[in-house]
Amino acid sequence: MSAQPVDLASPLLPVQPVTSRPVAAPQVLSQTPVVRVDTAIVLRQLAALRRALPGVQLHYAVKANPARPVLRALARAGCRWDVASRGEIEAVLRAGGAAADMSYGNTVKRAADIAYAHEVGVRRFTFDSPGELAKLTEHAPGSLAMVRITTSGQGAGWALGGKFGCPPDVAADLLVQAIRSGHRVGVAFHVGSQQSDPLAWTEPVAAAARLREVARAHGADLAVVDLGGGLPAAMREPTASLAVYGAGIRQAVARFLGPDVPELMAEPGRAMVAEAGVLETEVLLVSERAGLRWVYLDAGVFTGLVETVGEGIRYRVEAVRDGAPLAGRTQPAVLAGPTCDSLDVLYVEHPYQLPTSLQPGDRLLFHSTGAYTATYSTVGFNGFAPLREVFT
Ligand SMILES: Cc1ncc(COP(=O)(O)O)c(C=O)c1O
């Protein structure tokens, strides 16, 4: 008999046993891996960010978690949006968000998608190259064009500066070109995700102030300064509170952009949704390799934990047996995923202290996994279903 085809694009359903005899009911344990996302925590985070950054328009970075329940909760709370693609624009519109509240923050856009965005009412775009500016001028004439400057990425768990942004002298030329092409202009940057330094915004805000002088010398001004994302979520190593980050950012703004401060916006992704999610994974195997204890899980790099690559994002991990925390003596463990790819190792350089008694069937909870997990999951590598996400 040929095997039933498995639909890898949908959450893996339990395989029906091919038998007519009654089978014993399996022990009721939740199917793993799964991320549970609590949208009340998303709203808690939105409120905390609003308190930390008063006067800053918050545009949620949809890429962090574009799931409908998250978007709907944020739309109802009046949040704005940072979108990266036509797909994200459509998802936000479907969830009740308005195009006028969107900023199209990807510096690499398909011309047809810029035209679509402009057509539906998006008026803010980011660019970092002459080619992209030319596309904006043609397909989104008169829109707000924000030039993205590079940052060092220092202090970030997940740096972005290597791929995005341009140096200040290039930004100055692009700004002048944008003004001459009839755009309102702004400056954008991103200090790198999971930024551990609350003062990381100081240097790019100072750079934005210098670009403001360039704009003014050409008869314009900065309409907006976009402070990007980078605000952290609670991870294994503690970071300062959002209030401390807010104070650092406000201090830089007052010093370099005051007293006549342009409109400020920020694009938090991780800080908005990460803490709302907990990823539950099952221990498949505990074994020893080269004198180290290896713990193999049913989630890995290809099942949503891709940000463990480079080990810059170190989640807080908790061991659980039969629903209760697993206590007792601990020892270090290397964590790895279930696939046959040798990239599928989560933490080697930063081993985790886990209970000595850990055994197959136990669960590990990865905290702060509401961001950059489910949509990062492959659609079926090695026959593993995409990471399931459930919402409360
Ligand atoms: C343009 C842009 N804005 C905002 C974000 C969100 O950053 P974070 O999740 O660090 O807040 C990202 C993340 O990649 C981004 O690329």
The ligand as an SDF file (V2000), in Angstrom:
LIG
                    3D

 16 16  0  0  0  0  0  0  0  0999 V2000
   13.5990   48.0690    8.7430 C   0  0  0  0  0  0  0  0  0  0  0  0
   13.3950   47.3740   10.0410 C   0  0  0  0  0  0  0  0  0  0  0  0
   12.6890   48.0000   10.9930 N   0  0  0  0  0  0  0  0  0  0  0  0
   12.4440   47.4100   12.1800 C   0  0  0  0  0  0  0  0  0  0  0  0
   12.8950   46.1340   12.4390 C   0  0  0  0  0  0  0  0  0  0  0  0
   12.5600   45.5150   13.7750 C   0  0  0  0  0  0  0  0  0  0  0  0
   13.6680   45.4090   14.5710 O   0  0  0  0  0  0  0  0  0  0  0  0
   13.5720   44.8210   16.0420 P   0  0  0  0  0  0  0  0  0  0  0  0
   12.8740   43.5430   15.9590 O   0  0  0  0  0  0  0  0  0  0  0  0
   14.9800   44.7330   16.4770 O   0  0  0  0  0  0  0  0  0  0  0  0
   12.8070   45.8210   16.8600 O   0  0  0  0  0  0  0  0  0  0  0  0
   13.6850   45.4630   11.5010 C   0  0  0  0  0  0  0  0  0  0  0  0
   14.2300   44.1320   11.7920 C   0  0  0  0  0  0  0  0  0  0  0  0
   14.8350   43.4580   11.0120 O   0  0  0  0  0  0  0  0  0  0  0  0
   13.9250   46.1020   10.2620 C   0  0  0  0  0  0  0  0  0  0  0  0
   14.6240   45.4810    9.2990 O   0  0  0  0  0  0  0  0  0  0  0  0
  1  2  1  0
  2  3  1  0
  2 15  2  0
  3  4  2  0
  4  5  1  0
  5  6  1  0
  5 12  2  0
  6  7  1  0
  7  8  1  0
  8  9  2  0
  8 10  1  0
  8 11  1  0
 12 13  1  0
 12 15  1  0
 13 14  2  0
 15 16  1  0
M  END
$$$$
